[in-house]
Amino acid sequence: MKIALLFPGQGSQKVGMGLQLAQQFPAAKAVFEQADDALGIRLSRLCFEGPEEELRLTANTQPAILTTSIAALRALQSELPLTPELAAGHSLGEYSALVAAGALDFADAVRAVRERGRLMQEACPAGQGAMAALIGLEMDIVREVCKTACGGHEIVVPANLNAPGQIVVAGHTAAVRRAVGIAKERGGRMSVELNVSAPFHCPLMKPAQERMAPVLAAVTVKPLSFGVIANVDAQVNRDPGRVVPLLVEQITAPVKWEDSMRTLVAAGVTNAVELGAGRVLSGLMRRISRDVTMHPVEDPASLAAAVTALGGLQA
């Protein structure tokens, strides 16, 4: 049996995430304490109690999601030894995957993603960028929609290639809104602008990419204990020397999640654990492949179910 670890990205956050795990599992509680110490703020309280408006701020959301994911991982590991074949994370979740693989120290990662969130928020002035989900269109049609919607200096490009018929675009607000209208005309089942604070994974994030490069260059990268599928090329990376360049490129490049999951399936993975708040990745996997059984771990009940299922399979 080959197992993969999957980690969610921004958008999965919710007030109360990780609280029950921290209350019941010392290993999870320790992760939240490490995050508080590393950042010098009460990130744990923000995760557990909110307020939601503050949790939604990108500079807070990114370290909060990373911390909750690693807390879920440590709680699971305290109950069931696992030997993963691979790991992957959606956008921000790639940092969680690298921590899981031992490439990044957790404290370094949580500080890096807080800076990543701040820089990505500052890269595009409020109101000038947007993202939208185009549902029910294939990639070639989405590319045509984006090309038609661009005008003058305004751009819109595919940003999150999540699953068949589920693609998110990003760019200047006016161009994104034109793309939403054109997608409906081209037969899209649903096209809707997303409630996000910035247009992630598009060329408008170039200022964040340039400022994030030296931050990541200063982080120590250690050997990976298992491969991590990179967002930018959907390929398995086992080379510590490629970790930082891939994370830098990721800021402006589209997230190739569907291709990443197909790489995972091709590697023979039959079971995957989604670690952290929400079950977004489990939903995407149902659209991508039925060959992988998903085991979400976000609270004690789902953790117990995963331990029972995976423990039985390993036995």
C-alpha atoms as a printed R data frame, in Angstrom:
    type eleno elety resid chain resno       x      y       z
1   ATOM     1    CA   MET     A     1   0.000  0.000   0.000
2   ATOM     2    CA   LYS     A     2   1.352  3.417  -0.998
3   ATOM     3    CA   ILE     A     3   0.184  6.414   1.037
4   ATOM     4    CA   ALA     A     4   0.433 10.127   0.194
5   ATOM     5    CA   LEU     A     5   0.053 13.153   2.436
6   ATOM     6    CA   LEU     A     6  -1.945 16.085   1.020
7   ATOM     7    CA   PHE     A     7  -2.104 19.595   2.463
8   ATOM     8    CA   PRO     A     8  -4.692 22.315   1.719
9   ATOM     9    CA   GLY     A     9  -4.011 25.926   0.825
10  ATOM    10    CA   GLN     A    10  -5.601 29.293   1.424
11  ATOM    11    CA   GLY     A    11  -9.391 29.240   1.503
12  ATOM    12    CA   SER     A    12  -9.748 26.258   3.815
13  ATOM    13    CA   GLN     A    13  -9.404 28.352   6.972
14  ATOM    14    CA   LYS     A    14 -12.175 28.571   9.562
15  ATOM    15    CA   VAL     A    15 -12.385 29.778  13.150
16  ATOM    16    CA   GLY     A    16 -11.915 26.859  15.551
17  ATOM    17    CA   MET     A    17  -9.582 24.903  13.282
18  ATOM    18    CA   GLY     A    18  -7.182 22.703  15.180
19  ATOM    19    CA   LEU     A    19  -8.729 23.431  18.585
20  ATOM    20    CA   GLN     A    20 -10.016 19.932  19.324
21  ATOM    21    CA   LEU     A    21  -6.779 18.351  18.101
22  ATOM    22    CA   ALA     A    22  -4.752 20.636  20.361
23  ATOM    23    CA   GLN     A    23  -7.025 19.819  23.310
24  ATOM    24    CA   GLN     A    24  -6.728 16.055  22.878
25  ATOM    25    CA   PHE     A    25  -3.251 15.508  21.410
26  ATOM    26    CA   PRO     A    26  -0.106 16.916  23.071
27  ATOM    27    CA   ALA     A    27   1.766 16.626  19.766
28  ATOM    28    CA   ALA     A    28  -0.744 18.951  18.088
29  ATOM    29    CA   LYS     A    29  -0.732 21.402  20.996
30  ATOM    30    CA   ALA     A    30   3.059 21.587  20.788
31  ATOM    31    CA   VAL     A    31   2.879 22.646  17.125
32  ATOM    32    CA   PHE     A    32   0.602 25.593  17.934
33  ATOM    33    CA   GLU     A    33   2.936 26.598  20.764
34  ATOM    34    CA   GLN     A    34   5.904 26.456  18.387
35  ATOM    35    CA   ALA     A    35   4.072 28.712  15.924
36  ATOM    36    CA   ASP     A    36   3.266 31.239  18.649
37  ATOM    37    CA   ASP     A    37   6.922 31.316  19.698
38  ATOM    38    CA   ALA     A    38   8.249 31.536  16.137
39  ATOM    39    CA   LEU     A    39   5.983 34.439  15.168
40  ATOM    40    CA   GLY     A    40   5.783 36.251  18.495
41  ATOM    41    CA   ILE     A    41   1.987 36.421  18.236
42  ATOM    42    CA   ARG     A    42  -0.887 34.296  19.552
43  ATOM    43    CA   LEU     A    43  -1.569 32.555  16.259
44  ATOM    44    CA   SER     A    44  -3.139 29.677  18.189
45  ATOM    45    CA   ARG     A    45  -5.781 31.968  19.673
46  ATOM    46    CA   LEU     A    46  -6.535 33.358  16.210
47  ATOM    47    CA   CYS     A    47  -7.050 29.817  14.879
48  ATOM    48    CA   PHE     A    48  -9.143 28.701  17.843
49  ATOM    49    CA   GLU     A    49 -11.187 31.850  18.567
50  ATOM    50    CA   GLY     A    50 -10.881 34.260  15.629
51  ATOM    51    CA   PRO     A    51 -12.117 36.843  14.899
52  ATOM    52    CA   GLU     A    52 -12.802 35.616  11.385
53  ATOM    53    CA   GLU     A    53 -11.978 38.976   9.749
54  ATOM    54    CA   GLU     A    54  -8.486 38.835  11.237
55  ATOM    55    CA   LEU     A    55  -8.012 35.175  10.354
56  ATOM    56    CA   ARG     A    56  -8.917 35.986   6.729
57  ATOM    57    CA   LEU     A    57  -6.016 38.463   6.418
58  ATOM    58    CA   THR     A    58  -3.552 36.729   4.107
59  ATOM    59    CA   ALA     A    59  -0.549 37.331   6.390
60  ATOM    60    CA   ASN     A    60  -2.443 35.478   9.148
61  ATOM    61    CA   THR     A    61  -4.253 32.910   7.013
62  ATOM    62    CA   GLN     A    62  -1.133 31.368   5.528
63  ATOM    63    CA   PRO     A    63   0.728 30.570   8.787
64  ATOM    64    CA   ALA     A    64  -2.570 29.529  10.390
65  ATOM    65    CA   ILE     A    65  -3.302 26.931   7.713
66  ATOM    66    CA   LEU     A    66   0.287 25.649   7.738
67  ATOM    67    CA   THR     A    67   0.217 25.305  11.533
68  ATOM    68    CA   THR     A    68  -3.129 23.524  11.585
69  ATOM    69    CA   SER     A    69  -1.975 21.078   8.899
70  ATOM    70    CA   ILE     A    70   1.255 20.204  10.711
71  ATOM    71    CA   ALA     A    71  -0.621 19.891  14.013
72  ATOM    72    CA   ALA     A    72  -2.971 17.373  12.341
73  ATOM    73    CA   LEU     A    73   0.034 15.504  10.932
74  ATOM    74    CA   ARG     A    74   1.803 15.306  14.301
75  ATOM    75    CA   ALA     A    75  -1.390 14.131  16.000
76  ATOM    76    CA   LEU     A    76  -1.824 11.406  13.378
77  ATOM    77    CA   GLN     A    77   1.820 10.347  13.668
78  ATOM    78    CA   SER     A    78   1.446 10.061  17.440
79  ATOM    79    CA   GLU     A    79  -1.321  7.484  16.895
80  ATOM    80    CA   LEU     A    80  -0.124  5.659  13.775
81  ATOM    81    CA   PRO     A    81   3.372  5.362  12.281
82  ATOM    82    CA   LEU     A    82   3.198  6.110   8.564
83  ATOM    83    CA   THR     A    83   5.737  5.768   5.774
84  ATOM    84    CA   PRO     A    84   4.457  8.050   3.004
85  ATOM    85    CA   GLU     A    85   5.374  7.471  -0.605
86  ATOM    86    CA   LEU     A    86   4.802 11.104  -1.595
87  ATOM    87    CA   ALA     A    87   3.367 14.401  -0.409
88  ATOM    88    CA   ALA     A    88   1.789 17.385  -2.147
89  ATOM    89    CA   GLY     A    89   0.233 20.647  -1.093
90  ATOM    90    CA   HIS     A    90  -2.056 23.086  -2.875
91  ATOM    91    CA   SER     A    91  -0.189 26.400  -3.247
92  ATOM    92    CA   LEU     A    92   0.630 27.360   0.360
93  ATOM    93    CA   GLY     A    93   0.186 23.667   1.206
94  ATOM    94    CA   GLU     A    94   3.458 22.886  -0.579
95  ATOM    95    CA   TYR     A    95   5.255 24.396   2.438
96  ATOM    96    CA   SER     A    96   3.350 21.988   4.711
97  ATOM    97    CA   ALA     A    97   4.364 19.085   2.466
98  ATOM    98    CA   LEU     A    98   8.012 20.138   2.666
99  ATOM    99    CA   VAL     A    99   7.846 20.337   6.468
100 ATOM   100    CA   ALA     A   100   6.299 16.849   6.502
101 ATOM   101    CA   ALA     A   101   9.152 15.564   4.318
102 ATOM   102    CA   GLY     A   102  11.737 17.109   6.647
103 ATOM   103    CA   ALA     A   103  13.051 19.559   4.043
104 ATOM   104    CA   LEU     A   104  11.947 22.646   5.984
105 ATOM   105    CA   ASP     A   105  12.030 23.273   9.715
106 ATOM   106    CA   PHE     A   106   8.523 24.107  10.932
107 ATOM   107    CA   ALA     A   107   9.549 27.372  12.628
108 ATOM   108    CA   ASP     A   108  11.349 28.529   9.471
109 ATOM   109    CA   ALA     A   109   8.351 27.595   7.331
110 ATOM   110    CA   VAL     A   110   5.776 29.381   9.492
111 ATOM   111    CA   ARG     A   111   7.846 32.573   9.477
112 ATOM   112    CA   ALA     A   112   8.369 32.306   5.715
113 ATOM   113    CA   VAL     A   113   4.681 31.878   4.897
114 ATOM   114    CA   ARG     A   114   3.706 34.796   7.121
115 ATOM   115    CA   GLU     A   115   6.063 36.947   5.054
116 ATOM   116    CA   ARG     A   116   4.771 35.314   1.869
117 ATOM   117    CA   GLY     A   117   1.219 36.261   2.800
118 ATOM   118    CA   ARG     A   118   2.195 39.839   3.603
119 ATOM   119    CA   LEU     A   119   4.126 40.287   0.373
120 ATOM   120    CA   MET     A   120   1.408 38.724  -1.781
121 ATOM   121    CA   GLN     A   121  -1.167 41.032  -0.200
122 ATOM   122    CA   GLU     A   122   1.003 44.090  -0.855
123 ATOM   123    CA   ALA     A   123   1.878 43.113  -4.436
124 ATOM   124    CA   CYS     A   124  -1.429 44.283  -5.879
125 ATOM   125    CA   PRO     A   125  -3.364 47.283  -4.492
126 ATOM   126    CA   ALA     A   126  -6.813 46.471  -3.073
127 ATOM   127    CA   GLY     A   127  -9.487 46.316  -5.754
128 ATOM   128    CA   GLN     A   128  -7.094 46.108  -8.682
129 ATOM   129    CA   GLY     A   129  -6.880 42.303  -8.818
130 ATOM   130    CA   ALA     A   130  -9.377 39.457  -8.617
131 ATOM   131    CA   MET     A   131  -9.855 35.710  -9.074
132 ATOM   132    CA   ALA     A   132 -12.797 33.743 -10.442
133 ATOM   133    CA   ALA     A   133 -13.761 30.091 -10.705
134 ATOM   134    CA   LEU     A   134 -14.806 28.930 -14.163
135 ATOM   135    CA   ILE     A   135 -16.765 25.705 -13.787
136 ATOM   136    CA   GLY     A   136 -17.618 23.310 -16.593
137 ATOM   137    CA   LEU     A   137 -15.031 24.397 -19.166
138 ATOM   138    CA   GLU     A   138 -11.968 22.513 -20.365
139 ATOM   139    CA   MET     A   139  -8.511 24.051 -20.303
140 ATOM   140    CA   ASP     A   140  -8.307 24.955 -23.984
141 ATOM   141    CA   ILE     A   141 -11.591 26.875 -23.743
142 ATOM   142    CA   VAL     A   142 -10.435 28.663 -20.567
143 ATOM   143    CA   ARG     A   143  -7.264 29.782 -22.346
144 ATOM   144    CA   GLU     A   144  -9.383 31.211 -25.183
145 ATOM   145    CA   VAL     A   145 -11.667 32.939 -22.674
146 ATOM   146    CA   CYS     A   146  -8.663 34.538 -20.961
147 ATOM   147    CA   LYS     A   147  -7.132 35.651 -24.246
148 ATOM   148    CA   THR     A   148 -10.406 37.274 -25.299
149 ATOM   149    CA   ALA     A   149 -10.880 38.960 -21.898
150 ATOM   150    CA   CYS     A   150  -7.433 40.594 -21.841
151 ATOM   151    CA   GLY     A   151  -7.348 44.177 -23.030
152 ATOM   152    CA   GLY     A   152  -4.705 46.905 -23.078
153 ATOM   153    CA   HIS     A   153  -2.498 46.383 -20.049
154 ATOM   154    CA   GLU     A   154  -5.127 44.260 -18.285
155 ATOM   155    CA   ILE     A   155  -4.465 40.540 -18.018
156 ATOM   156    CA   VAL     A   156  -6.267 37.424 -16.838
157 ATOM   157    CA   VAL     A   157  -4.669 33.951 -16.855
158 ATOM   158    CA   PRO     A   158  -5.397 30.430 -15.552
159 ATOM   159    CA   ALA     A   159  -4.149 30.306 -11.938
160 ATOM   160    CA   ASN     A   160  -5.424 27.120 -10.278
161 ATOM   161    CA   LEU     A   161  -5.876 24.074 -12.519
162 ATOM   162    CA   ASN     A   162  -7.777 22.191  -9.850
163 ATOM   163    CA   ALA     A   163  -9.726 19.386 -11.521
164 ATOM   164    CA   PRO     A   164 -11.529 18.552 -14.763
165 ATOM   165    CA   GLY     A   165 -13.924 21.411 -15.426
166 ATOM   166    CA   GLN     A   166 -12.758 23.397 -12.380
167 ATOM   167    CA   ILE     A   167 -10.244 26.115 -13.192
168 ATOM   168    CA   VAL     A   168  -9.607 29.377 -11.369
169 ATOM   169    CA   VAL     A   169  -8.360 32.449 -13.247
170 ATOM   170    CA   ALA     A   170  -6.602 35.522 -11.859
171 ATOM   171    CA   GLY     A   171  -5.580 38.969 -13.022
172 ATOM   172    CA   HIS     A   172  -6.804 42.556 -13.193
173 ATOM   173    CA   THR     A   173 -10.320 42.939 -11.823
174 ATOM   174    CA   ALA     A   174 -11.898 44.222 -15.031
175 ATOM   175    CA   ALA     A   175 -10.330 41.454 -17.126
176 ATOM   176    CA   VAL     A   176 -11.411 38.776 -14.645
177 ATOM   177    CA   ARG     A   177 -14.976 40.059 -14.734
178 ATOM   178    CA   ARG     A   178 -14.940 40.033 -18.526
179 ATOM   179    CA   ALA     A   179 -13.709 36.445 -18.386
180 ATOM   180    CA   VAL     A   180 -16.624 35.499 -16.132
181 ATOM   181    CA   GLY     A   181 -19.080 36.884 -18.678
182 ATOM   182    CA   ILE     A   182 -17.352 35.279 -21.661
183 ATOM   183    CA   ALA     A   183 -17.169 31.915 -19.879
184 ATOM   184    CA   LYS     A   184 -20.942 31.940 -19.415
185 ATOM   185    CA   GLU     A   185 -21.368 32.686 -23.121
186 ATOM   186    CA   ARG     A   186 -19.045 29.778 -23.961
187 ATOM   187    CA   GLY     A   187 -21.226 27.332 -22.051
188 ATOM   188    CA   GLY     A   188 -19.605 27.344 -18.614
189 ATOM   189    CA   ARG     A   189 -21.869 25.737 -16.019
190 ATOM   190    CA   MET     A   190 -21.016 28.381 -13.444
191 ATOM   191    CA   SER     A   191 -18.558 31.265 -13.362
192 ATOM   192    CA   VAL     A   192 -18.192 33.329 -10.231
193 ATOM   193    CA   GLU     A   193 -15.755 35.864  -8.826
194 ATOM   194    CA   LEU     A   194 -14.103 34.636  -5.626
195 ATOM   195    CA   ASN     A   195 -13.907 36.500  -2.331
196 ATOM   196    CA   VAL     A   196 -10.117 36.705  -2.123
197 ATOM   197    CA   SER     A   197  -7.797 39.506  -1.090
198 ATOM   198    CA   ALA     A   198  -5.396 39.348  -4.053
199 ATOM   199    CA   PRO     A   199  -4.939 37.722  -7.499
200 ATOM   200    CA   PHE     A   200  -2.647 34.833  -6.577
201 ATOM   201    CA   HIS     A   201  -0.552 32.746  -8.997
202 ATOM   202    CA   CYS     A   202  -0.468 35.233 -11.844
203 ATOM   203    CA   PRO     A   203   2.031 37.817 -13.168
204 ATOM   204    CA   LEU     A   204   0.594 40.496 -10.851
205 ATOM   205    CA   MET     A   205   2.397 38.669  -8.026
206 ATOM   206    CA   LYS     A   206   5.817 39.471  -9.565
207 ATOM   207    CA   PRO     A   207   6.671 42.078  -6.870
208 ATOM   208    CA   ALA     A   208   5.963 39.483  -4.175
209 ATOM   209    CA   GLN     A   209   8.079 36.927  -6.006
210 ATOM   210    CA   GLU     A   210  11.050 39.292  -6.208
211 ATOM   211    CA   ARG     A   211  10.840 40.202  -2.509
212 ATOM   212    CA   MET     A   212  10.232 36.608  -1.390
213 ATOM   213    CA   ALA     A   213  13.287 35.216  -3.187
214 ATOM   214    CA   PRO     A   214  15.858 36.450  -0.610
215 ATOM   215    CA   VAL     A   215  13.594 35.360   2.261
216 ATOM   216    CA   LEU     A   216  13.554 31.797   0.946
217 ATOM   217    CA   ALA     A   217  17.238 31.873   0.039
218 ATOM   218    CA   ALA     A   218  18.013 32.399   3.730
219 ATOM   219    CA   VAL     A   219  16.073 29.283   4.799
220 ATOM   220    CA   THR     A   220  17.976 26.066   5.459
221 ATOM   221    CA   VAL     A   221  16.776 23.174   3.273
222 ATOM   222    CA   LYS     A   222  17.507 19.614   4.406
223 ATOM   223    CA   PRO     A   223  17.263 16.293   2.507
224 ATOM   224    CA   LEU     A   224  13.722 15.115   1.771
225 ATOM   225    CA   SER     A   225  12.657 11.861   3.408
226 ATOM   226    CA   PHE     A   226  10.158 11.315   0.575
227 ATOM   227    CA   GLY     A   227   9.269 13.067  -2.663
228 ATOM   228    CA   VAL     A   228   7.137 16.202  -2.805
229 ATOM   229    CA   ILE     A   229   5.144 16.953  -5.955
230 ATOM   230    CA   ALA     A   230   5.781 20.570  -6.944
231 ATOM   231    CA   ASN     A   231   2.897 22.844  -7.958
232 ATOM   232    CA   VAL     A   232   4.730 24.453 -10.856
233 ATOM   233    CA   ASP     A   233   5.484 21.329 -12.895
234 ATOM   234    CA   ALA     A   234   3.453 18.544 -11.203
235 ATOM   235    CA   GLN     A   235   6.635 16.472 -10.950
236 ATOM   236    CA   VAL     A   236   8.094 14.670  -7.944
237 ATOM   237    CA   ASN     A   237  11.020 16.559  -6.416
238 ATOM   238    CA   ARG     A   238  13.548 14.779  -4.208
239 ATOM   239    CA   ASP     A   239  16.380 17.311  -4.698
240 ATOM   240    CA   PRO     A   240  16.886 19.793  -1.813
241 ATOM   241    CA   GLY     A   241  18.590 22.161  -4.240
242 ATOM   242    CA   ARG     A   242  15.356 22.606  -6.203
243 ATOM   243    CA   VAL     A   243  13.112 23.370  -3.216
244 ATOM   244    CA   VAL     A   244  13.719 27.131  -3.038
245 ATOM   245    CA   PRO     A   245  13.633 27.803  -6.823
246 ATOM   246    CA   LEU     A   246  10.349 25.899  -7.081
247 ATOM   247    CA   LEU     A   247   8.810 27.851  -4.174
248 ATOM   248    CA   VAL     A   248   9.897 31.156  -5.697
249 ATOM   249    CA   GLU     A   249   8.509 30.249  -9.136
250 ATOM   250    CA   GLN     A   250   5.277 29.049  -7.541
251 ATOM   251    CA   ILE     A   251   4.250 32.595  -6.541
252 ATOM   252    CA   THR     A   252   3.479 33.663 -10.117
253 ATOM   253    CA   ALA     A   253   2.977 30.240 -11.754
254 ATOM   254    CA   PRO     A   254  -0.346 28.386 -11.975
255 ATOM   255    CA   VAL     A   255  -1.016 25.584  -9.495
256 ATOM   256    CA   LYS     A   256  -1.116 22.376 -11.548
257 ATOM   257    CA   TRP     A   257  -3.156 20.411  -9.042
258 ATOM   258    CA   GLU     A   258  -4.973 18.064 -11.415
259 ATOM   259    CA   ASP     A   259  -1.688 17.066 -13.058
260 ATOM   260    CA   SER     A   260  -0.081 16.689  -9.622
261 ATOM   261    CA   MET     A   261  -2.756 14.233  -8.550
262 ATOM   262    CA   ARG     A   262  -2.358 12.289 -11.785
263 ATOM   263    CA   THR     A   263   1.380 12.058 -11.023
264 ATOM   264    CA   LEU     A   264   0.459 10.697  -7.607
265 ATOM   265    CA   VAL     A   265  -1.886  8.092  -9.118
266 ATOM   266    CA   ALA     A   266   0.733  7.083 -11.686
267 ATOM   267    CA   ALA     A   267   3.167  6.471  -8.799
268 ATOM   268    CA   GLY     A   268   0.804  3.811  -7.466
269 ATOM   269    CA   VAL     A   269  -0.631  5.726  -4.512
270 ATOM   270    CA   THR     A   270  -3.901  4.132  -3.396
271 ATOM   271    CA   ASN     A   271  -4.628  6.073  -0.191
272 ATOM   272    CA   ALA     A   272  -4.092  9.737   0.658
273 ATOM   273    CA   VAL     A   273  -4.494 11.652   3.897
274 ATOM   274    CA   GLU     A   274  -5.758 15.251   3.717
275 ATOM   275    CA   LEU     A   275  -4.320 17.026   6.754
276 ATOM   276    CA   GLY     A   276  -5.788 20.270   8.052
277 ATOM   277    CA   ALA     A   277  -8.922 22.367   7.907
278 ATOM   278    CA   GLY     A   278 -11.652 21.463   5.439
279 ATOM   279    CA   ARG     A   279 -11.973 18.724   2.851
280 ATOM   280    CA   VAL     A   280 -11.412 20.665  -0.357
281 ATOM   281    CA   LEU     A   281  -8.709 18.312  -1.646
282 ATOM   282    CA   SER     A   282 -10.863 15.248  -0.994
283 ATOM   283    CA   GLY     A   283 -13.573 16.815  -3.131
284 ATOM   284    CA   LEU     A   284 -11.128 17.566  -5.933
285 ATOM   285    CA   MET     A   285  -9.783 14.014  -5.844
286 ATOM   286    CA   ARG     A   286 -13.275 12.638  -6.462
287 ATOM   287    CA   ARG     A   287 -13.313 14.650  -9.699
288 ATOM   288    CA   ILE     A   288  -9.778 13.640 -10.702
289 ATOM   289    CA   SER     A   289  -9.506  9.945  -9.839
290 ATOM   290    CA   ARG     A   290 -11.531  7.272  -8.065
291 ATOM   291    CA   ASP     A   291  -8.411  5.132  -7.685
292 ATOM   292    CA   VAL     A   292  -7.316  6.962  -4.526
293 ATOM   293    CA   THR     A   293  -9.187  6.618  -1.231
294 ATOM   294    CA   MET     A   294  -9.090  9.858   0.759
295 ATOM   295    CA   HIS     A   295  -8.763 10.046   4.549
296 ATOM   296    CA   PRO     A   296  -9.369 13.585   5.852
297 ATOM   297    CA   VAL     A   297  -7.862 14.453   9.248
298 ATOM   298    CA   GLU     A   298  -9.132 17.722  10.690
299 ATOM   299    CA   ASP     A   299 -10.470 16.796  14.156
300 ATOM   300    CA   PRO     A   300 -10.310 13.865  16.625
301 ATOM   301    CA   ALA     A   301 -13.227 12.015  15.020
302 ATOM   302    CA   SER     A   302 -11.785 12.104  11.499
303 ATOM   303    CA   LEU     A   303  -8.337 11.250  12.894
304 ATOM   304    CA   ALA     A   304  -9.735  8.176  14.645
305 ATOM   305    CA   ALA     A   305 -11.432  7.087  11.419
306 ATOM   306    CA   ALA     A   306  -8.186  7.502   9.469
307 ATOM   307    CA   VAL     A   307  -6.190  5.563  12.069
308 ATOM   308    CA   THR     A   308  -8.702  2.699  11.951
309 ATOM   309    CA   ALA     A   309  -8.794  2.578   8.146
310 ATOM   310    CA   LEU     A   310  -5.078  2.999   7.504
311 ATOM   311    CA   GLY     A   311  -4.068  0.806  10.424
312 ATOM   312    CA   GLY     A   312  -6.236 -1.987   9.074
313 ATOM   313    CA   LEU     A   313  -4.810 -1.627   5.589
314 ATOM   314    CA   GLN     A   314  -1.220 -1.620   6.854
315 ATOM   315    CA   ALA     A   315  -1.917 -4.714   8.963
